[in-house]
């Protein structure tokens, strides 16, 4: 797959025409944005729908009213679950140098949300204009202080563990044990367990649980019922799914959907 640089607003010399540029777009369910990158740091927010961002380092699932930070030059793709109302802010590198050099999902406070929507009402913001500079500074302050939330699925670098990852991402409901999966991965169970722990900071069991949770969120956003999301994500019962979901996100699936409907 090609990896194209997507540009927000640039002048004829290829220089950003402003320190902050924005993009607003509505995407249909399952729309995919192919691999690309930006020379700007990118804050992607959706007031509706769920986005799945994938890079060479992992997968990040972004529920409604959350956002994801994507650092400059990070090659990524995005897949939509449900109708997604996306708002994107592009910061030139020198403005965002204090923000993480890695992707992360963050909570968006009501103030931060209103600032993002306000910024996206126009396409470009310049620091040489005093009132625009104040908005940029407020956005950066909110970005720096927003708490990260654990909606990441890290990617192990080991090729054998990667083959297990590919199998399970293709079908998160696959119920085979790691020992059974290892037969298709070309490595022993012990070797692949170690590769997951070293490459992701998670045991294989924790990684698989995270995969199932994130997959269930995409299904719910696409309109599936709780029981369907539970079974298609590999949970033995809806009650087991509800318990894991509530522990991770602080709400049951139905409560969570009501909050963001």
C-alpha positions in Angstrom: 0.0 0.0 0.0 1.3 3.4 -0.9 2.1 5.9 1.8 1.2 9.4 0.7 1.8 12.7 2.5 -1.5 14.4 2.9 -1.3 18.2 3.2 -3.7 20.5 4.9 -3.0 24.1 3.8 0.3 25.1 2.2 1.5 28.0 0.1 3.1 27.7 -3.4 6.5 26.9 -1.8 5.1 24.0 0.2 5.4 25.9 3.5 2.4 25.7 5.9 0.3 28.8 5.4 -0.6 29.0 9.1 0.7 27.6 12.4 -2.6 25.7 12.9 -4.8 24.3 10.1 -8.0 22.4 10.4 -10.1 19.9 8.5 -13.8 18.9 9.1 -15.3 15.9 7.4 -18.1 13.3 7.8 -17.3 9.7 6.9 -19.7 6.7 6.4 -19.4 3.5 8.4 -16.4 1.3 7.4 -14.8 4.1 5.3 -11.1 3.6 5.2 -8.4 6.3 4.9 -5.3 4.6 3.4 -1.9 4.8 4.8 -0.5 8.4 4.8 1.5 10.8 6.9 1.7 14.5 7.7 4.6 16.8 8.5 2.4 18.3 11.2 1.3 16.9 14.5 -2.3 15.8 14.2 -5.1 15.9 16.7 -8.1 13.8 15.4 -11.4 14.2 17.3 -14.8 12.6 16.6 -18.0 13.9 18.2 -19.8 10.8 16.8 -18.6 7.4 15.7 -15.5 5.3 16.5 -12.1 5.6 14.7 -9.5 2.9 14.5 -6.0 4.2 13.8 -3.2 1.8 12.9 0.5 2.4 12.7 3.5 0.1 12.6 3.6 0.3 16.4 0.0 -0.6 17.2 -3.7 0.1 17.0 -5.6 2.9 18.7 -9.4 2.9 19.0 -11.0 6.3 19.5 -14.5 6.3 20.9 -16.9 9.3 20.6 -15.8 12.5 22.5 -12.2 11.2 22.7 -9.3 12.2 20.4 -6.0 10.7 19.3 -2.7 12.5 18.9 -0.7 11.4 15.9 2.9 12.8 15.8 4.3 14.3 12.7 5.6 11.9 10.0 3.9 8.9 11.6 2.5 6.7 8.9 -1.1 5.7 9.7 -4.4 4.5 8.4 -7.9 5.2 9.8 -11.0 3.0 9.6 -14.5 4.3 10.6 -17.1 2.5 12.7 -20.5 4.1 12.4 -21.0 7.5 10.9 -18.0 9.5 12.0 -18.0 13.3 12.4 -14.3 14.0 12.3 -12.5 17.2 13.3 -8.8 17.4 12.8 -6.2 20.0 13.9 -2.7 20.1 12.4 0.0 21.8 14.4 3.3 22.7 12.9 6.1 20.8 14.7 7.6 23.7 16.7 4.3 24.4 18.3 3.8 20.8 19.4 7.3 19.9 20.5 6.2 19.4 24.1 3.6 16.8 23.1 4.4 13.1 23.0 6.3 11.7 20.1 4.0 8.6 20.2 0.4 8.1 19.4 -2.1 8.2 22.3 -5.8 8.4 22.9 -6.9 11.2 25.3 -10.0 12.3 27.1 -11.5 15.5 25.8 -13.0 17.8 28.4 -16.1 19.9 27.6 -13.9 23.0 27.3 -11.4 21.2 25.0 -14.3 20.0 22.8 -15.7 23.5 22.4 -12.2 24.8 21.5 -11.7 22.1 18.9 -15.1 22.8 17.3 -14.4 26.6 17.5 -11.1 26.1 15.8 -12.6 24.0 13.0 -15.0 26.8 12.1 -12.1 28.2 10.0 -9.4 26.5 8.1 -6.3 28.4 9.3 -5.0 30.1 12.5 -1.9 32.2 12.7 0.1 33.1 15.8 0.9 36.6 14.4 -2.8 37.5 14.9 -3.2 38.1 18.7 -6.7 36.7 19.1 -5.8 33.6 17.0 -2.6 33.1 19.0 -4.6 32.9 22.2 -6.9 30.2 20.8 -3.8 28.2 19.7 -2.2 28.5 23.1 -5.5 27.4 24.8 -5.6 24.3 22.5 -2.0 23.4 23.2 -2.6 23.8 27.0 -5.6 21.5 26.9 -3.7 19.0 24.7 -0.8 19.0 27.1 -3.0 18.5 30.2 -5.5 16.0 28.8 -5.3 12.6 30.5 -4.4 9.6 28.2 -6.7 6.6 28.3 -5.6 3.0 27.7 -7.3 2.3 24.4 -4.1 1.1 22.6 -3.3 -2.4 21.2 0.5 -2.5 20.9 2.1 -4.4 18.0 4.9 -6.8 18.9 8.0 -6.5 16.7 8.7 -10.3 16.7 7.6 -11.8 13.3 6.2 -15.0 15.0 4.1 -13.0 17.5 3.1 -10.8 14.6 1.6 -13.8 12.8 -0.5 -14.6 15.9 -1.6 -10.9 15.9 -2.7 -11.1 12.3 -4.8 -14.2 12.9 -6.6 -12.7 15.9 -7.1 -9.3 14.3 -8.7 -11.0 11.4 -11.1 -12.8 13.8 -11.1 -11.6 17.4 -13.7 -14.3 18.3 -11.1 -17.1 17.5 -11.1 -19.2 20.6 -8.0 -21.2 20.0 -5.4 -21.3 22.8 -2.0 -19.7 22.3 -0.6 -23.2 22.0 -2.8 -24.0 19.1 -2.1 -20.6 17.5 1.6 -21.2 17.8 1.4 -24.1 15.4 0.6 -21.5 12.7 3.1 -19.0 13.8 6.4 -20.9 13.7 7.4 -20.5 17.3 6.9 -22.2 20.7 4.3 -21.0 23.2 7.1 -19.9 25.6 8.9 -17.9 22.8 5.7 -16.1 21.7 4.6 -15.4 25.3 8.0 -13.7 25.9 7.7 -11.8 22.6 4.4 -10.4 23.6 5.6 -9.3 27.0 8.8 -7.8 25.6 7.2 -6.2 22.6 3.9 -4.9 24.0 4.4 -4.7 27.8 1.4 -7.1 28.1 1.0 -10.8 28.6 -0.6 -12.5 25.7 -3.8 -12.9 27.8 -4.0 -9.2 28.5 -3.3 -8.3 24.9 -6.1 -10.6 23.7 -8.5 -9.2 26.2 -7.7 -5.7 25.0 -8.2 -6.7 21.4 -11.6 -8.1 22.2 -12.6 -5.0 24.1 -11.5 -2.6 21.3 -13.2 -4.8 18.6 -16.5 -4.8 20.6 -16.4 -0.9 20.7 -16.2 -0.8 16.9 -19.1 -3.2 16.6 -21.3 -1.2 19.0 -20.5 2.0 17.1 -21.6 0.2 13.9 -25.0 -0.5 15.5 -24.6 -4.0 16.7 -26.5 -5.2 19.8 -24.6 -5.9 23.0 -25.0 -9.6 22.7 -23.7 -9.6 19.1 -20.7 -7.4 20.0 -20.0 -9.8 22.9 -20.1 -13.0 21.0 -18.3 -11.7 17.9 -15.5 -10.3 20.0 -14.9 -13.7 21.6 -16.6 -13.4 25.0 -18.3 -16.5 26.4 -21.4 -14.5 27.5 -22.8 -11.0 27.5 -22.4 -10.8 31.2 -18.6 -11.5 31.0 -18.4 -8.8 28.3 -20.3 -6.2 30.3 -18.1 -6.8 33.3 -14.9 -6.3 31.3 -16.3 -3.3 29.5 -17.5 -1.6 32.7 -14.1 -2.2 34.4 -12.3 -0.6 31.4 -14.5 2.4 30.7 -16.5 3.0 33.9 -19.9 2.3 32.2 -21.9 -0.7 30.9 -22.1 -0.8 27.1 -25.7 0.5 27.1 -24.8 3.3 29.5 -21.8 4.2 27.3 -23.9 4.3 24.2 -26.5 6.4 25.9 -23.8 8.9 26.9 -22.6 9.3 23.4 -25.8 9.0 21.4 
